[in-house]
Amino acid sequence: MRIACISDLHGNLPEIPACDVLLVGGDICPVTDHDIHAQADWLDGPFRAWLESVPAEEIVGIAGNHDFVFERAPGLLPADLAWTYLQDHDATLASGLKVWGSPWTPWFLDWAFNAPRDESEVFLADLYAKVPADVDVLLVHGPPRGYGDRVLGGAEVGSTAELELLERLAPKACVYGHIHEGRGQWTLGPTQLVNAAAVTEAYELRDEPVVLIDL
């Protein structure tokens, strides 16, 4: 099964290669305007058209820390977009692939879907305790500790609770973004780890914004 992975679009809508499943790891909306009404309008316009043009059999996505409308005004979200949106729950696709998705990340300034500042890992551990044991793919916005989570300056900012979840469930893949400078691929036991951030730390679209994997 051919999986296309992308995260941190920040308003960019690049060409997607033909695939069985497209996974979108959050930070979808343009970085230039965080107004919830502007985000809702963009989702209902350019983003809707892009989803409908993507040559994927199925599309699954989550929100990220820049996607305020998903957290603060879900009633404004356009209906009937051509994807399966996940927010702390799972979906079994027509292909049989079971995906669990969540937008939450450890606390980081005043952004959307921030775990509580002083109890981030406790909050995330409680959230991850609900993930089904038979999940095939974790689609989360932020990285696990030690895998594509190093920011400029050298600090590792990934979630230890997420790393423990991966070690416990050993899914086929975990796809994320959030840390633009951490883009890359790794393995953790049987699990493919993919930081699929489509833009650089300067919010410039990469020459090859999509990561392709096989499951």
Residue, then its C-alpha position, 0 to 999 in steps of 0.5 A: m500500500r502506497i502512503a503519501c505523507i505531508s504535514d505543516l502545509h501552512g497554506n501551501l497546496p503542493e502536487i501530490p503523487a498518486c497514492d492509496v492513502l494521503l496522510v495530512g499531519g496538521d498545520i494546514c491553514p495559511v501562516t499569514d492569517h490566524d483569524i478563525h473566520a479566515q481559516a474557515d473560508w480558506l478551508d472551504g475554498p482553496f483547501r476543498a478544491w485541493l482535496e478534491s484534486v488529490p489523486a489518492e483513494e483516501i485522505v486522512g488528516i488532523a489539525g495542528n497548533h496553527d489551526f485555531v478554527f478546529e479548536r476554537a470554532p469547530g462549528l465554522l468548519p466546512a462540511d463534507l470535505a473530501w477527507t476523514y478528519l480525526q481528532d483524538h479518535d480512530a478510523t478504519l479506511a476502506s483499504g482496511l488501514k486503521v488510523w488514529g489521529s490527534p492534533w495535541t502537542p506538548w505546551f508551546l506558547d499560545w498556540a492551538f491544541n497545547a497540552p497544559r503547560d505544567e502537565s503536558e506529558v501527563f495529559l498526553a499519556d492519558l490521551y494516548a491510553k485511549v489509542p486502540a491496540d490494533v492501530d496501524v498508523l498514528l497520525v499526530h502533529g508532534p514528534p516523539r522524543g528523539y525522532g525529528d524533534r530537535v529544534l535550532g539550538g539543539a533542544e529535543v522537544g518531542s513527547t516522551a508519552e508519545l515515545e512510550l506509546l510507540e514502544r507499547l503498541a508498535p504500529k506500522a507507522c507514525v506520521y507527524g511534523h510540527i518541528h520543521e527542521g526535524r524532517g526525516q525518517w527513522t525506524l523504531g522496532p517495526t515502526q516507520l517514523v516520518n517527520a513529513a514537515a513540508v516547509t523549512e523553518a523559514y516557512e518555505l515549501r521544500d522542493e519535495p514536500v511529500v514523503l512516500i512510504d509503503l505499508 
